[in-house]
Amino acid sequence: MPEDRTKTQFPSRRACLALPMLTVSAPALAQSAGSDFRRLRVDDTVGDLLSHPAFAGFARRMLSWDDREPDQAMRLNAMHALTPYRTHIDATSAVAALNRLIADAEQGRQIFFDIYADEERRKDAAKAMTGLFFLRGRPGAPFAVICPGGAFTHVASLHEGFPYADEISRAGFNAFVLKYRPGQGAGIATQDLAAALGYIFRNAEQLGLSTDGYSVWGSSAGARMAAAIGSHGPQHFGGPDLPKPATVVMAYTAHSDIGDREPPTFALVGEHDGIAPPSAMRRRVDALRRAGAVVEFREYPGVGHGFGLGIGTSAEGWIREAISFWMRNQPR
């Protein structure tokens, strides 16, 4: 039996999208083939993504590596080659999320934001490759920042970023996917998360969101970043003095550091995860509970590391549960 598994049966991903929460209507994705903002298909190529006008100026930041020339002939339905150490990669959900961004761009909405000032980006080429992708929810709703994994060598946004943001924004929340600096370790990546939170707080009015009750989400390496911010706050990592997140959602990581006051945490892992073993996740969950934190923990049978949305596995629907957990832990 999975540890702490609730008896509630959550519907499939497709059914989830039809259920009310803070529901907003998504822009229609159908578009004529001749449109400049035509929608992507799973059999399109990486080159089609990189050349799409909706992503002009920042398309490379959607891919995993900054220092590798992408294979532009690769089909998007072969994106497992862009996301190593991951299982159950679902190209359909990734492309659907990209098309949500395209639809927003077509309506004149800004979908990408640099988190560092021009001068900082000129001085540090790595900072010039950071930023936030934004999928809007209900105006004035809280926001989530999502940190994809990648062992701090790359950033797996196509698998553990954009699909999560799509689901969260469809539930009515504002969702950001962070492109942080890979190849420089956990400390630098978490500094980028702290800087991103500062950017969002400073620009909350223009972005049309509330800073109350925000959440941070992460998978694998990204979960270490989210947990670190939850434990110590953005200021500890060079960001401004901001409140800690109302909720941390951490997927399959062996992170063990504990702070003085831990926020409510939703933790999940696959039964057969050989990179972040369930035993390591259980130790963290136990430590969080001893520290007085509210924790929900899911261990999914038959699943390995890096399962993303878990579509087609026992983990499918976890993101719906995590969103519900976040909603229950909003400040009153």
C-alpha positions, 0 to 999 in steps of 0.5 A: 500500500502506498504510504498516506494514500487517501481513499479519494479517487481522482479522475483522469487528467482529461476529466480534471480539466472539466471540473470546476475549481477556480475555473477559467476558460482556455483560449481555443487552440484550433487555428488555421494552418496559414496563421503566423501563430499556428499551433504546434503538433507533436510531429512538428520539430524542435526547429518549428518550436525555435522558429515560432513567432510566439517565442521569438527572442527566448525560444532557446530558453524553452529547451533543456541545455544552454550549451548544446546545439539542438537537433532542429530536425528532432520531432517533438514526440521524441522529446525524451532525448531532451529530458534524460533521467525521466520516465513517462514523458508525454509529448501531447501534454507538453505541446498542449501547454506550448499551445496555451502560450502561443494562444496568449501571445497571439492575443498580445499577452507577454508570456516571457519575462527576464528576471534580471536587469539588463546590466546584470544580464550583460555582465553574466551571460548565464543570467541572460538565459534565465527568465519566467514563462507565464500562463495566466489564471484568474486575475487577482489569484495567487501564483505558483512558481514551478522549478523543473528538474535536470540534476542541475545540468539542464532544465527539463521545462518541456516535461516538468514545467509547462505541463504543470503550469498548464494544469495549474492555470486551468484551475484558475491560478497564475503559473510561472515556469522558471528557467534557471541557470544550469551547470552551476549547482543548487545554490546558484539555481536557488538564487535564481528562484529567489530573484524570480520571486522578487521580480513577481512581488515587485510587478504583481500589479502589472502581472495581475496577480495576488502575492498572498498564499503563493506556492513553489513547485519542483521536481527532482533538482527543482524540488530541492530549490522549492524546498530550500525556499520553503525552509529558509525564505528568498532572503537567505538566497540573495532575494528580498525579504519576502514571506515564505510560500504558503505551500511547497510541492516537491516531487521525487527528491532526496533533499533533507535540509529542514528550517525553523518553520516549514510551510505545508508540503505536498510530497510525492515519489514513485515506488521504483525511483532509483535516484530519489528513493522512497525511503529518502522521501519518507525520512524528509516527510517524517522530519517535516512532521516532527517540525510541526509542518502539515504534510501529505505524502504520496508514493505511487506503485510501479513508477520510477523517477521523473514521471512528470504528470504521470499520465498513464501511470498510478500517479496520474492526477497527482497534480489535481491533489496538489492543487487542492492541498494548496487551496486548503492551505491558503492564508485566512 
